Amino acid sequence: MHLDLVAIAAVVMLVMLFLKVPVFISILCSCTLYFTLQTGTPVQIYAQRVCASLESTALLAIPFFTTAGVLMNYSGVTRRIMDFCALVTGRWAGGLAQVNVLLSTLMGGLSGSNLADAAMEAKMLVPEMEKNGYSRAFSTVVTAVSALITPLIPPGIAMIIYGTVAQVSIGKLFVSGLAIGAICCIAMMLLVRFLSIKKGYAPMRTEKLPRKEFWLTVVRALPPLALPVVIIGGIRLGFFTPTEAGAVSIIYALILAVVYKEMNFQQFLQAVREAVLSTSQILVIVAAANCLGYILTIEQIPQTITAFLVSVIHNKYLFLLAVNIFLLIVGMFMEGIAAMLILIPLLAPVAAAFGIDPIQMGMIVVFNLSIGTLTPPLGTVMFVTCGVTKCPTKDFLRECVPFYIYQLIILLLISYVPAVSLGLVNLIY
């Protein structure tokens, strides 16, 4: 073992991350340093691990689902879903804020990216909310926090990555995420209703819609809303694998684009360009992190950490508490996908040693790192939404306090009530 070299490489990586060097460059530089200093392993292994990591068939789900989500956004799907959300929540207190929450939940089945969802809704809904008397800080916070539901709804990219790295059923993770996402949506809508009544934010309307307009809105929204059902149903019934479900999603998105006739060829090219850029950003981190994972494996770091924690912590509930605190801190300083790729090989074996279900552990990791996107100093979702809406960070943090409490309550439920993450999985599987 060469723990001294691993420690040096880890310090270099952390320093580069704090200096805002791109994640994949930080990881690759630390790996390069390790292989340069370590004379027992051929340096060619370094390049082989980087390239081999992208040969996994399961990773094809990432470009597939990313492309499907972008195509959906360009084909008029978002507007139809927003109309449906307004139909469902328009008569509730804080109607536009409720639309924001429900739209994020439903769009999770299309985009799978909380950053994309936050940026889109910050542009679409926050100006409208301000016109209707909502404060900018409240509108921005609702947009940012509701975007955290997006990675939980199939086909969340974070769940695909976790399932691939931890060798866990992606289909089961999708089902678990659907249940937790629904719980988050309902809980947040109740919180928004309470805060809206307190702040005096009125419903969008008080009267019922005419029956014809009601059913027209529902029918227009049904095809895109059916996508998560198609994905989970197809995987469960054995019609296709999670990877093949991504290809099915692209075909489904293209059919909707043809039917709705709202995407021209130029928009199609722009959508493909966006999908390529988004996929590339994710996969270069995956490739770099796989090389880091190889180093951790040959140095037996996961086994060492597992043995140490099992000897020190004798209770799985204390272990879960320690993991939650650790992940919340990590999420404040590190991008979620990079953190998962580095930490999954370390945490998954320890969780298994304590008898924690891998599906439950996956949801704990994903949810924790999602919360990190709302907290400084990194806070990617927070800064994206504040950047779009021009909301001061201090106002955002002040308005976000009740939402932090809501997220911590959900996190405790996921951690200590296994039925929350496993109930629907056990029912379907």
Disulfide bonds with the S-S distance in Angstrom:
none
